[in-house]
Amino acid sequence: MNAIAELNEQADRSLLIVEDDKPFLERLSRAMETRGFSVTSCDTVSDGLAQIGKAAPAFAVVDLRLGDGNGLDVVSALKKKRPDARAIVLTGYGNIATAVTAVKMGAIDYLSKPADADDVVAALLSTSAEKSELPTNPMSADRVRWEHIQRIYEMCNRNVSETARRLNMHRRTLQRILAKRAPR
């Protein structure tokens, strides 16, 4: 309820949701409307960019991997058009490299799916003074490997061939690894 009180203080409650998973998009849109946001939803990067061109929202929730591109392009365009906008990135492919890139491009938070509407609202309305909790258990060896591969992949501007060369790995093997979700 504290988040809803904070939202009521906001003059502009416009929210853009860019998500290619239709059922999740519809559920999240309805949930955010019930929490007081004025929601516009899109399912592609191009639609999201077009919506930002029409009217840049105060808030945005953007999926990282979309069918026609990278959700970070939407975050970047939003921050250029409206620097005070608060955007968060949602993804099922969470890793440190993309989280850092998202924050550098202007996202205020980075949430792994599945995230419920309360988590999204809390992230959108959080203040920078709040600290997140430290994890109670360390990453597995598979997760550390995944994070390293993702860091190199981002460093190579998401070029699979160059990443494979730097990791001394076959390109197809790397593509299979990148297509999978992050290990726990």
Summary of the structure (lengths in Angstrom):
residues: 184
radius of gyration: 17.1
end to end distance: 31.6
largest distance: 53.7
contacts: 540
relative contact order: 0.12
helix: 49%
strand: 17%
